[in-house]
Amino acid sequence: MQHPKIKKLIWLLLALSLGGVAIGNTYRRYLRLTFENAILHDDLPVVESLLNRGVSPNEPVSQTAPLVMTLSRYQRAANPMTRINRRFPVCEDIALLLIQRGANLGVLDTNKRTVLLQAVQMDAQRVVRKLLDLHADISVKDGFNRNALHIACISSSYEIVKWLVDGGCDINAVDGAGGTPLTIAAQEARTKTVRLLVERGAKIDITNGNGQTPFYAAVAAGSDPNKQVFAVDTAKYLLAKGANPSIQSKQGGSVATLATTTKMMKVLQSVGIPFPAPASKDERVILRNAINNNDIEMALRCRASIPLLSDGDYPTAVMFAQRNRNQEILNLLMPYMNTKRFANYLSFGIYHTPALEIPAAQMIRETQFTIAASRWQEALMMAIVANRIEIAKAILGKGITLDYLGKNGRTPTIEAAISANPLLMKAILERHPDVNRKSRGGTTALFYAKRTKQKEVIRLLEAAGAKD
């Protein structure tokens, strides 16, 4: 029989061992949490220290592989023509450290991208170079059937594209949308990349799922102001290499309708693509593009199509001309303004575009068109809600009554009280509305002003005789 003291010692050792397990589990949880926070806060020294303490580089953090989480810390630039905006440059150092310590290179992110594809997407050059040196599989594709070269042509530097091409990445691979790396590079107007791909054997007239060739994509890229110059160079290069400019997309229509600038149109005409006939459907498309892109030369060339703009398209054209402050284009458009077009212009989004407030107000003041009172009333409500004082003043100058209830059941005075703008309220009160007219819900302008504690608006209303 065991001595009582020995029995007590056995129980003590058992308790300590069980406690040690609990303490050990707590300690490991603490290490994992610290590891995750270090990655999220780009703390390289702490990440390295924890790896030295035995934390696995493959230990899931928030159900995500550490390497995937690290690469996701990169932030894409808003403009795909620019390099990645490296707000977190230390991420690349952490990723390299994890790879060095044996991180699993086969893990996938939520878009089914391997570490290589993710690094290419984020333009992490040192990580991509390291992965290629480790013979990472460059034939893998993501959930959209894109290989590394597809992704690189969208967002990576030229150096990464070249590494992938040199490494044997399929240059004519087709993604889920039927696009090849060359088509994508042309869409992004990346002339240097396009040149590399063509020189390495990319099919120059291959079509994507919409029947668009790389040349077609380059012409279309000219509609982006950030790509216009590069798109022209890309289109010229493809033509010089024998691209067929006459291949149409599945949507049909002349490729000329995609030429949104005079320079691009000259490129097309240099290979015999005719300018659309005057007043044709294609010319109307080019006219709209010219106005949107502030191209007076192209707009003048398409002037025969101005009378044929639909009553819905016309307000948009006027708004673009006003936004671009292009008086020449406005002078082209204004002779074709009519009552219906002006009424549509009033109902359009001018109230939500601050840059249009002054020219819109001026046009409202100068118009001689007879517009139904209901349209003026609706326009005034929109101006008040959007806090466009100059537009509201211009409409008030048309002498409309102010005691009506709008679609929301409130008067202009009540809407002005809700907007909490003393200048707007003052402009309305100068027209002597019924300040005590109630909304459909039974509330007054003064009620709303007091509820939001707008002292100046309250003072103006009370001075005009408003009551609760």
C-alpha positions as CSV (number, residue, x, y, z in Angstrom):
1,M,0.0,0.0,0.0
2,Q,1.3,3.4,-1.0
3,H,2.3,5.9,1.7
4,P,-0.2,8.7,2.1
5,K,2.4,11.3,1.3
6,I,3.4,9.5,-1.9
7,K,-0.3,9.4,-2.9
8,K,-0.6,13.2,-2.2
9,L,2.5,13.8,-4.3
10,I,1.1,11.8,-7.2
11,W,-2.2,13.8,-7.1
12,L,-0.2,17.1,-7.0
13,L,1.9,16.1,-10.0
14,L,-1.2,15.0,-11.9
15,A,-2.9,18.4,-11.1
16,L,0.2,20.3,-12.2
17,S,0.4,18.3,-15.5
18,L,-3.3,19.0,-16.3
19,G,-2.8,22.6,-15.3
20,G,0.2,22.8,-17.6
21,V,-1.9,21.6,-20.5
22,A,-4.4,24.3,-19.8
23,I,-1.7,26.9,-19.4
24,G,0.0,25.6,-22.6
25,N,-3.2,25.9,-24.6
26,T,-3.9,29.4,-23.4
27,Y,-0.3,30.4,-24.2
28,R,-0.6,29.0,-27.8
29,R,-3.9,30.8,-28.3
30,Y,-2.2,34.0,-27.1
31,L,0.7,33.4,-29.6
32,R,-1.8,32.8,-32.5
33,L,-3.7,36.0,-31.6
34,T,-0.5,38.0,-31.4
35,F,0.7,36.5,-34.7
36,E,-2.5,37.6,-36.4
37,N,-2.3,41.1,-35.0
38,A,1.3,41.4,-36.1
39,I,0.4,40.5,-39.7
40,L,-2.6,42.9,-39.7
41,H,-0.4,45.7,-38.3
42,D,2.6,44.9,-40.6
43,D,4.9,44.3,-37.6
44,L,7.8,42.4,-39.1
45,P,9.9,42.1,-35.9
46,V,7.0,40.6,-33.9
47,V,6.2,38.1,-36.8
48,E,9.8,37.0,-36.9
49,S,10.0,36.7,-33.1
50,L,6.8,34.5,-33.0
51,L,8.1,32.3,-35.7
52,N,11.3,31.9,-33.7
53,R,9.1,30.9,-30.7
54,G,7.6,28.0,-32.7
55,V,4.5,29.5,-34.3
56,S,4.0,27.7,-37.6
57,P,4.0,29.8,-40.8
58,N,1.0,27.8,-41.8
59,E,-1.0,28.4,-38.5
60,P,-4.4,29.6,-39.7
61,V,-5.3,33.1,-38.5
62,S,-9.0,34.0,-38.7
63,Q,-9.3,30.8,-40.8
64,T,-6.9,32.3,-43.4
65,A,-3.3,31.2,-44.2
66,P,-0.8,33.7,-42.9
67,L,0.8,34.1,-46.3
68,V,-2.6,34.8,-48.0
69,M,-3.5,37.3,-45.3
70,T,-0.1,39.1,-45.7
71,L,-0.5,39.4,-49.5
72,S,-4.0,40.7,-49.1
73,R,-2.7,43.6,-47.2
74,Y,-1.6,45.2,-50.5
75,Q,-4.0,47.8,-51.7
76,R,-4.8,48.1,-55.4
77,A,-4.4,51.5,-57.0
78,A,-7.6,53.1,-58.3
79,N,-6.1,53.5,-61.7
80,P,-5.0,50.2,-63.3
81,M,-2.5,52.1,-65.5
82,T,-0.4,53.0,-62.4
83,R,1.6,50.7,-60.2
84,I,0.2,49.2,-57.0
85,N,-0.3,51.8,-54.3
86,R,2.0,50.3,-51.6
87,R,0.4,51.6,-48.5
88,F,1.9,48.6,-46.6
89,P,5.4,48.0,-48.1
90,V,6.5,45.9,-45.2
91,C,4.0,43.2,-46.3
92,E,6.4,42.0,-48.9
93,D,9.1,41.5,-46.3
94,I,6.7,39.5,-44.1
95,A,5.6,37.4,-47.1
96,L,9.3,36.6,-47.9
97,L,9.9,35.7,-44.3
98,L,6.9,33.3,-44.2
99,I,8.1,31.7,-47.5
100,Q,11.6,31.3,-46.1
101,R,10.2,29.6,-43.0
102,G,8.3,27.0,-45.0
103,A,4.8,28.6,-45.7
104,N,2.6,26.4,-47.9
105,L,2.7,27.8,-51.4
106,G,-0.3,25.8,-52.5
107,V,-2.9,27.6,-50.3
108,L,-5.8,29.4,-52.1
109,D,-7.5,32.6,-51.3
110,T,-11.3,33.2,-51.7
111,N,-10.9,33.7,-55.5
112,K,-9.1,30.4,-55.8
113,R,-5.8,32.1,-56.4
114,T,-2.5,30.5,-55.4
115,V,0.1,32.5,-53.6
116,L,1.8,33.2,-57.0
117,L,-1.4,34.5,-58.6
118,Q,-2.1,36.6,-55.6
119,A,1.5,38.1,-55.6
120,V,1.2,38.8,-59.3
121,Q,-2.2,40.5,-58.7
122,M,-0.6,42.7,-56.0
123,D,2.5,43.4,-58.1
124,A,4.7,42.1,-55.2
125,Q,7.8,41.9,-57.4
126,R,10.2,40.4,-54.8
127,V,7.7,37.8,-53.8
128,V,7.0,36.8,-57.4
129,R,10.7,36.6,-58.2
130,K,11.2,34.4,-55.1
131,L,8.3,32.1,-56.0
132,L,9.5,31.7,-59.6
133,D,13.0,30.9,-58.2
134,L,11.3,28.2,-56.1
135,H,9.7,26.8,-59.3
136,A,6.1,27.7,-58.3
137,D,3.6,26.3,-60.8
138,I,2.9,29.1,-63.4
139,S,0.3,27.1,-65.2
140,V,-2.3,27.3,-62.5
141,K,-5.5,29.3,-63.0
142,D,-7.9,31.1,-60.7
143,G,-11.6,30.8,-60.3
144,F,-12.1,32.9,-63.5
145,N,-9.8,30.6,-65.5
146,R,-7.1,33.2,-65.7
147,N,-3.4,32.3,-65.5
148,A,-0.7,34.4,-64.0
149,L,-0.1,36.2,-67.3
150,H,-3.8,37.3,-67.6
151,I,-3.6,38.8,-64.2
152,A,-0.2,40.4,-64.8
153,C,-1.4,42.2,-67.9
154,I,-4.1,43.9,-65.8
155,S,-2.2,45.0,-62.7
156,S,1.5,44.0,-62.6
157,S,4.6,45.8,-63.7
158,Y,6.3,45.1,-67.1
159,E,9.1,43.2,-65.2
160,I,6.6,40.6,-63.8
161,V,5.0,40.1,-67.3
162,K,8.5,39.5,-68.8
163,W,9.4,37.0,-66.0
164,L,6.3,35.1,-66.7
165,V,6.8,35.0,-70.4
166,D,10.4,34.0,-70.0
167,G,9.3,31.3,-67.6
168,G,7.0,29.7,-70.2
169,C,3.6,30.9,-69.1
170,D,1.0,30.2,-71.8
171,I,0.9,33.4,-73.9
172,N,-2.3,32.4,-75.8
173,A,-4.2,31.0,-72.8
174,V,-8.0,31.8,-72.9
175,D,-9.7,32.9,-69.7
176,G,-13.3,32.5,-68.7
177,A,-14.4,35.4,-70.8
178,G,-12.5,34.2,-73.8
179,G,-9.8,36.8,-73.4
180,T,-6.0,36.2,-74.0
181,P,-3.2,38.1,-72.3
182,L,-2.8,40.2,-75.5
183,T,-6.4,41.3,-75.5
184,I,-6.2,42.3,-71.9
185,A,-3.0,44.2,-72.4
186,A,-4.6,46.0,-75.3
187,Q,-7.7,46.8,-73.2
188,E,-5.3,48.4,-70.6
189,A,-3.4,50.2,-73.4
190,R,-0.1,48.8,-72.2
191,T,1.9,49.3,-75.4
192,K,5.2,48.0,-74.1
193,T,3.5,44.8,-72.8
194,V,1.6,44.4,-76.1
195,R,4.9,44.7,-78.0
196,L,6.5,42.0,-75.8
197,L,3.6,39.6,-76.2
198,V,3.4,40.0,-80.0
199,E,7.2,39.5,-80.3
200,R,6.9,36.3,-78.3
201,G,4.2,34.8,-80.5
202,A,0.8,36.0,-79.2
203,K,-1.9,35.6,-81.8
204,I,-2.6,39.1,-83.0
205,D,-6.2,38.7,-84.4
206,I,-7.5,36.2,-81.8
207,T,-11.0,37.2,-80.6
208,N,-12.5,37.0,-77.1
209,G,-16.0,35.9,-76.0
210,N,-17.5,39.1,-77.5
211,G,-15.7,38.7,-80.8
212,Q,-13.3,41.5,-80.0
213,T,-9.7,41.4,-81.3
214,P,-6.8,43.1,-79.5
215,F,-7.0,45.9,-82.0
216,Y,-10.7,46.4,-81.3
217,A,-9.9,46.4,-77.5
218,A,-7.1,49.0,-78.0
219,V,-9.5,51.4,-79.9
220,A,-12.1,50.9,-77.2
221,A,-9.5,51.8,-74.5
222,G,-9.3,55.3,-76.0
223,S,-12.6,56.1,-74.3
224,D,-10.8,56.2,-71.0
225,P,-9.1,59.7,-70.5
226,N,-6.3,58.0,-68.6
227,K,-5.5,55.7,-71.5
228,Q,-6.1,57.8,-74.6
229,V,-2.5,58.5,-75.5
230,F,-1.4,54.9,-74.8
231,A,-4.4,53.5,-76.6
232,V,-3.5,55.3,-79.8
233,D,0.1,54.0,-79.6
234,T,-1.1,50.5,-79.0
235,A,-3.6,50.6,-81.9
236,K,-0.8,51.9,-84.2
237,Y,1.6,49.2,-83.2
238,L,-1.0,46.4,-83.7
239,L,-1.8,47.8,-87.2
240,A,1.9,47.9,-88.0
241,K,2.2,44.2,-87.0
242,G,-0.6,43.2,-89.4
243,A,-3.8,43.4,-87.2
244,N,-7.0,43.1,-89.2
245,P,-9.0,46.3,-88.5
246,S,-12.1,45.1,-90.3
247,I,-13.0,42.2,-87.9
248,Q,-16.3,43.2,-86.2
249,S,-17.4,42.2,-82.7
250,K,-20.5,40.1,-82.1
251,Q,-22.4,43.3,-81.4
252,G,-21.7,44.5,-84.9
253,G,-21.2,48.1,-85.9
254,S,-18.2,49.8,-87.2
255,V,-15.0,50.0,-85.1
256,A,-15.1,53.7,-85.9
257,T,-17.9,54.1,-83.3
258,L,-15.3,53.2,-80.7
259,A,-12.9,56.0,-81.8
260,T,-13.7,58.6,-79.1
261,T,-11.0,61.0,-80.1
262,T,-9.8,62.7,-83.3
263,K,-6.4,61.1,-83.0
264,M,-7.9,57.6,-82.8
265,M,-10.1,58.3,-85.8
266,K,-7.1,59.4,-87.8
267,V,-5.4,56.1,-86.9
268,L,-8.5,54.2,-88.3
269,Q,-8.7,56.3,-91.4
270,S,-5.0,55.6,-92.1
271,V,-5.9,52.0,-92.8
272,G,-9.0,52.8,-94.8
273,I,-11.7,52.6,-92.2
274,P,-14.2,55.2,-93.4
275,F,-15.9,57.8,-91.2
276,P,-19.6,57.0,-90.8
277,A,-22.0,58.7,-93.1
278,P,-23.5,62.1,-91.9
279,A,-26.5,61.7,-89.7
280,S,-26.1,58.0,-89.4
281,K,-26.6,55.9,-86.3
282,D,-22.8,55.3,-86.0
283,E,-22.1,59.1,-86.3
284,R,-24.5,59.8,-83.5
285,V,-22.5,57.4,-81.3
286,I,-19.3,59.2,-82.2
287,L,-21.0,62.6,-81.5
288,R,-22.0,61.5,-78.0
289,N,-18.5,60.2,-77.4
290,A,-16.9,63.5,-78.7
291,I,-19.1,65.6,-76.4
292,N,-18.4,63.4,-73.4
293,N,-14.6,63.6,-74.1
294,N,-14.7,67.4,-74.8
295,D,-13.4,66.9,-78.4
296,I,-14.7,69.9,-80.3
297,E,-13.0,68.9,-83.6
298,M,-14.9,65.6,-83.6
299,A,-18.1,67.3,-82.5
300,L,-17.9,69.7,-85.4
301,R,-17.4,66.9,-87.8
302,C,-20.5,65.2,-86.5
303,R,-22.7,68.3,-86.3
304,A,-25.2,66.8,-88.8
305,S,-26.2,64.3,-86.1
306,I,-27.0,67.0,-83.5
307,P,-30.7,67.4,-84.6
308,L,-31.1,63.6,-84.4
309,L,-30.0,63.3,-80.8
310,S,-32.9,61.7,-78.8
311,D,-34.7,63.9,-76.3
312,G,-33.2,61.7,-73.7
313,D,-29.6,62.0,-75.0
314,Y,-29.8,65.7,-75.5
315,P,-29.8,66.8,-71.7
316,T,-26.8,64.5,-71.2
317,A,-24.9,66.2,-74.0
318,V,-25.7,69.7,-72.6
319,M,-24.6,68.6,-69.2
320,F,-21.3,67.2,-70.4
321,A,-20.6,70.4,-72.4
322,Q,-21.4,72.5,-69.3
323,R,-19.4,70.3,-67.0
324,N,-16.4,70.6,-69.4
325,R,-17.0,74.4,-69.7
326,N,-16.9,74.0,-73.5
327,Q,-18.7,77.0,-74.9
328,E,-18.0,75.9,-78.5
329,I,-19.9,72.6,-78.0
330,L,-22.7,74.4,-76.2
331,N,-23.0,76.8,-79.1
332,L,-23.4,73.8,-81.4
333,L,-26.1,72.2,-79.2
334,M,-28.2,75.2,-78.1
335,P,-29.9,75.9,-81.5
336,Y,-31.6,72.5,-81.2
337,M,-32.9,73.0,-77.7
338,N,-36.7,72.7,-77.6
339,T,-39.4,72.7,-74.9
340,K,-39.4,68.9,-74.4
341,R,-35.6,68.8,-74.3
342,F,-35.4,71.6,-71.8
343,A,-38.1,70.0,-69.6
344,N,-36.0,66.8,-69.6
345,Y,-32.9,68.8,-68.8
346,L,-34.7,70.2,-65.7
347,S,-35.5,66.6,-64.5
348,F,-32.0,65.4,-65.1
349,G,-29.2,65.1,-62.5
350,I,-27.9,68.7,-62.7
351,Y,-28.9,69.0,-59.0
352,H,-26.4,66.4,-58.0
353,T,-23.5,67.9,-59.9
354,P,-22.0,70.9,-58.1
355,A,-20.0,71.9,-61.2
356,L,-23.2,72.4,-63.2
357,E,-25.0,74.7,-60.7
358,I,-24.0,78.1,-62.1
359,P,-24.4,77.2,-65.9
360,A,-27.6,75.4,-65.1
361,A,-29.0,78.4,-63.2
362,Q,-28.0,80.7,-66.1
363,M,-29.8,78.5,-68.6
364,I,-32.9,78.4,-66.5
365,R,-32.9,82.2,-66.2
366,E,-32.5,82.8,-69.9
367,T,-34.9,80.2,-71.2
368,Q,-37.9,81.4,-73.1
369,F,-39.6,78.0,-73.3
370,T,-43.0,77.7,-71.8
371,I,-42.8,74.9,-69.2
372,A,-45.7,73.5,-67.3
373,A,-46.0,74.8,-63.8
374,S,-45.8,71.2,-62.4
375,R,-42.4,70.7,-64.0
376,W,-41.1,73.9,-62.5
377,Q,-42.5,72.9,-59.1
378,E,-40.8,69.5,-59.3
379,A,-37.5,71.1,-60.4
380,L,-37.7,73.5,-57.4
381,M,-38.1,70.6,-55.0
382,M,-35.2,68.8,-56.5
383,A,-33.0,71.9,-56.2
384,I,-34.0,72.5,-52.5
385,V,-33.4,68.8,-51.6
386,A,-29.9,69.0,-53.3
387,N,-29.2,72.3,-51.6
388,R,-28.5,74.0,-55.0
389,I,-29.2,77.7,-54.0
390,E,-28.5,79.2,-57.4
391,I,-30.7,76.8,-59.3
392,A,-33.5,77.3,-56.7
393,K,-33.2,81.1,-57.1
394,A,-33.4,80.8,-60.9
395,I,-36.5,78.7,-60.7
396,L,-38.1,81.0,-58.1
397,G,-37.5,83.8,-60.6
398,K,-40.1,82.1,-62.9
399,G,-42.8,83.3,-60.5
400,I,-44.2,79.9,-59.5
401,T,-46.5,79.5,-56.5
402,L,-44.8,78.2,-53.3
403,D,-47.8,76.8,-51.4
404,Y,-48.1,73.5,-53.2
405,L,-47.4,70.1,-51.7
406,G,-44.7,68.1,-53.5
407,K,-44.8,64.3,-54.1
408,N,-43.4,63.8,-50.6
409,G,-46.3,65.8,-49.1
410,R,-44.3,68.8,-48.1
411,T,-44.1,72.5,-49.3
412,P,-40.9,74.1,-50.6
413,T,-40.7,76.1,-47.3
414,I,-40.8,72.9,-45.3
415,E,-38.1,71.3,-47.5
416,A,-36.0,74.4,-47.1
417,A,-36.3,74.0,-43.3
418,I,-35.3,70.4,-43.5
419,S,-32.2,71.4,-45.6
420,A,-31.2,73.7,-42.7
421,N,-29.7,76.3,-45.1
422,P,-30.5,79.9,-44.1
423,L,-29.6,81.3,-47.5
424,L,-32.0,78.9,-49.2
425,M,-34.7,79.7,-46.7
426,K,-34.2,83.5,-47.1
427,A,-34.5,83.1,-50.9
428,I,-37.8,81.3,-50.5
429,L,-39.2,83.7,-47.8
430,E,-38.5,86.6,-50.2
431,R,-41.4,85.2,-52.3
432,H,-43.8,85.4,-49.4
433,P,-45.0,81.8,-49.1
434,D,-47.6,80.6,-46.6
435,V,-45.1,79.8,-43.8
436,N,-47.7,78.0,-41.8
437,R,-48.9,75.7,-44.5
438,K,-48.7,72.2,-43.1
439,S,-47.4,69.1,-44.7
440,R,-49.6,66.1,-45.5
441,G,-48.5,64.7,-42.1
442,G,-49.6,67.9,-40.3
443,T,-46.2,69.5,-39.5
444,T,-44.9,73.0,-40.3
445,A,-41.6,74.4,-41.5
446,L,-41.0,75.8,-38.0
447,F,-41.5,72.4,-36.5
448,Y,-38.7,70.9,-38.6
449,A,-36.4,73.9,-37.9
450,K,-36.9,73.6,-34.1
451,R,-36.4,69.8,-34.2
452,T,-33.0,70.2,-35.8
453,K,-32.2,73.3,-33.7
454,Q,-31.4,75.6,-36.6
455,K,-31.4,78.9,-34.9
456,E,-31.0,81.1,-38.0
457,V,-33.7,79.3,-39.9
458,I,-36.0,79.5,-36.8
459,R,-35.3,83.3,-36.6
460,L,-36.1,83.8,-40.3
461,L,-39.4,81.8,-40.1
462,E,-40.6,83.5,-36.9
463,A,-39.8,86.9,-38.5
464,A,-42.0,85.8,-41.4
465,G,-44.9,84.9,-39.0
466,A,-44.4,81.2,-38.7
467,K,-46.0,79.3,-35.8
468,D,-45.8,75.8,-34.4
